[in-house]
Amino acid sequence: MALTTPEAQISGSSPIAVNEVTLDHPWRWIEAGWADFRAAPAVSLIYGLIFVLVSYVLVVWLYLSDRFFLVPPLAAGYFLVTPFLALGLYDVSRRLEQEQMPDINESFVAWRANPFNLFAMGLVLMLLLLFWMMAANFVFAIFYTGITPRLDQLVQVLILSGESPAFLAIGIISGSFFALAAFSVSVVAVPMLVDRKTDVVTAVLTSLTAVRTNIRPLLLWAALIVMFVGLGLITFFIGLAVFMPLVGYASWHAYRDLVTGS
């Protein structure tokens, strides 16, 4: 069953339909993503190593600026901006879908397909990341007033102190709120903007419709994204070399199954 998004009807454009999917589909997306990874291993690993390198640069910068305690919320921020970070990977999957050879140079400039609207979508996700970092700082300030923990104190202060259970609970709840918001507005919006000459409002509304129509399958999909990106983070970012491209490719196939029409 497919639902036509009302914004497409109002604008008079060709209907964009959101399809209903099953709980089996997220696993199929992972399988299809892995197939794309194997079909373009060099491009995939280049992207993966970029994610790893950028992660280490951010960690070193936070360490040198005496802000290492911000590493956990910044790592959690990966879940908010993952759809946009995978922008070039969508181009790789699209080319494989069309039986074309993936081009790393072309994938780096995939934003040219819809520059203004992709910039606007990136701004939305970056604002969500900024609000999340502000919220994380606020929560930290409430529980640890006047404390700037050093690296050797981080575990003791954030996990083993008396304030830790409440701090972690509120941090997880607030982080989940921002992650769910980012997921809902972007799960199909970013690949849709790469694939179609549509505007950011239509893409976001289509994404929200997809989530509303497929709550259970997309909650499972969100959980799988958290699992794979989380595995990349807990392996000191090394796992991101594989898991970020995998999630990016799988997200393209999720978009293809969820959205039809033009």
HUGI-V557099 format. One record per residue. RES is the residue in one small letter. PSI is psi in whole degrees, 0 to 359 (999 if undefined). OMEGA is omega in whole degrees, 0 to 359 (* if undefined). D_LAST is the distance of its C-alpha to the last C-alpha in Angstrom with 2 decimals. Layout:
# HUGI-V557099
RES;PSI;OMEGA;D_LAST  RES;PSI;OMEGA;D_LAST
This chain:
# HUGI-V557099
m;137;180;17.03  a;139;178;13.65  l;130;177;13.63  t;129;182;11.19  t;134;185;11.55  p;329;182;13.81  e;329;177;12.88  a;323;178;9.55  q;318;182;11.93  i;318;183;14.56  s;345;181;12.81  g;6;179;11.85  s;174;177;8.24  s;137;185;5.67  p;137;173;6.58  i;117;185;5.86  a;137;175;8.60  v;124;183;11.40  n;151;171;13.59  e;135;179;17.34  v;171;183;19.11  t;175;177;22.83  l;346;176;25.51  d;335;188;25.47  h;316;180;22.04  p;324;178;23.26  w;325;177;25.94  r;323;179;23.58  w;320;177;21.60  i;316;179;24.98  e;316;180;25.93  a;323;178;22.81  g;319;178;23.40  w;325;177;27.00  a;320;177;26.11  d;320;178;24.14  f;314;181;27.17  r;331;180;29.50  a;336;180;27.45  a;64;186;27.60  p;322;182;30.76  a;309;179;31.87  v;318;182;28.69  s;314;182;28.46  l;329;175;32.08  i;312;177;31.88  y;315;181;29.24  g;317;179;31.29  l;330;175;34.47  i;317;177;32.95  f;317;180;32.20  v;312;182;35.79  l;313;180;37.34  v;322;179;35.64  s;314;180;36.72  y;322;178;40.30  v;316;179;40.35  l;318;181;39.35  v;315;179;41.98  v;319;179;44.67  w;316;179;43.88  l;322;179;44.18  y;313;182;47.38  l;333;180;48.96  s;13;177;48.11  d;37;179;49.73  r;34;185;46.50  f;336;180;46.14  f;347;178;45.81  l;354;181;42.28  v;313;180;41.15  p;310;179;40.27  p;327;178;37.98  l;322;176;36.43  a;318;177;35.84  a;332;179;34.23  g;342;175;31.98  y;322;183;30.29  f;335;181;28.46  l;323;187;27.05  v;2;180;25.75  t;315;181;24.98  p;323;181;21.14  f;325;178;21.59  l;335;183;24.43  a;12;186;22.29  l;312;181;19.81  g;332;179;21.24  l;330;176;21.30  y;323;179;17.53  d;322;178;17.71  v;313;180;20.48  s;321;180;18.66  r;319;179;15.64  r;320;177;18.30  l;322;178;20.18  e;324;180;17.25  q;11;179;17.03  e;37;175;20.83  q;159;177;21.58  m;124;178;24.47  p;141;181;23.69  d;114;183;25.06  i;323;180;26.61  n;318;178;26.77  e;324;180;23.13  s;328;179;22.26  f;336;181;24.60  v;28;179;22.64  a;337;179;19.11  w;339;180;19.09  r;343;180;19.02  a;329;184;15.29  n;63;194;14.97  p;311;184;18.66  f;313;184;19.16  n;326;175;16.64  l;323;176;17.73  f;317;179;21.26  a;320;178;20.78  m;319;176;19.44  g;323;178;22.40  l;320;177;24.69  v;313;181;23.73  l;323;179;24.56  m;325;176;27.68  l;319;177;28.85  l;319;177;28.57  l;318;179;30.58  l;315;179;33.07  f;323;178;33.55  w;317;179;34.07  m;322;177;36.67  m;318;179;38.38  a;319;180;38.47  a;319;177;39.88  n;320;180;42.52  f;314;179;43.39  v;317;179;43.85  f;317;182;45.94  a;326;180;48.06  i;316;186;48.83  f;334;186;50.19  y;61;181;51.66  t;128;176;53.02  g;9;182;54.59  i;131;170;53.66  t;89;187;51.89  p;137;173;52.23  r;171;183;52.92  l;319;183;51.40  d;351;179;54.47  q;354;192;54.27  l;311;182;50.59  v;317;181;50.93  q;315;185;54.06  v;314;188;52.66  l;338;187;49.12  i;324;189;49.80  l;356;180;53.52  s;169;182;54.66  g;333;180;55.32  e;352;189;52.32  s;312;183;49.92  p;312;180;48.79  a;319;179;47.78  f;312;181;46.29  l;321;180;44.16  a;311;180;43.09  i;322;178;41.99  g;317;180;40.33  i;318;181;38.32  i;312;181;37.32  s;320;178;36.25  g;321;179;34.44  s;323;179;32.57  f;311;181;31.47  f;322;179;29.97  a;318;179;28.43  l;321;178;26.77  a;313;180;25.46  a;318;180;24.04  f;316;185;22.54  s;321;183;20.93  v;347;189;19.22  s;354;190;18.15  v;324;172;17.74  v;351;187;13.97  a;313;184;13.77  v;309;176;15.33  p;329;178;13.51  m;320;179;10.14  l;331;175;11.70  v;324;188;12.95  d;332;188;9.83  r;153;174;7.50  k;68;180;9.11  t;170;182;9.04  d;163;186;12.42  v;327;180;14.71  v;313;178;15.27  t;319;181;11.76  a;316;180;11.80  v;316;179;15.32  l;323;176;14.86  t;319;178;12.16  s;316;179;14.77  l;322;177;17.52  t;319;179;15.94  a;319;179;15.61  v;316;180;19.25  r;324;182;20.46  t;333;186;19.05  n;54;187;20.38  i;309;184;23.46  r;310;179;25.73  p;323;183;23.55  l;334;170;22.30  l;321;175;25.88  l;318;179;26.91  w;318;177;24.30  a;319;179;25.63  a;322;179;29.13  l;321;176;28.42  i;313;178;27.12  v;319;181;30.30  m;311;184;32.39  f;315;178;31.21  v;322;178;31.21  g;320;176;34.48  l;323;177;36.01  g;323;182;35.19  l;317;184;36.92  i;349;174;40.01  t;28;182;40.64  f;40;174;41.34  f;349;182;37.83  i;319;182;38.50  g;340;179;36.14  l;336;180;33.24  a;331;179;33.43  v;315;190;31.97  f;326;179;30.36  m;313;175;28.13  p;321;179;26.41  l;312;180;26.26  v;321;179;24.56  g;312;179;22.12  y;316;180;21.10  a;325;179;21.05  s;326;176;18.78  w;316;181;16.11  h;329;174;16.51  a;314;178;16.52  y;315;182;13.09  r;322;180;11.87  d;331;186;13.75  l;331;188;12.90  v;130;174;9.13  t;174;183;6.78  g;181;183;3.76  s;999;*;0.00
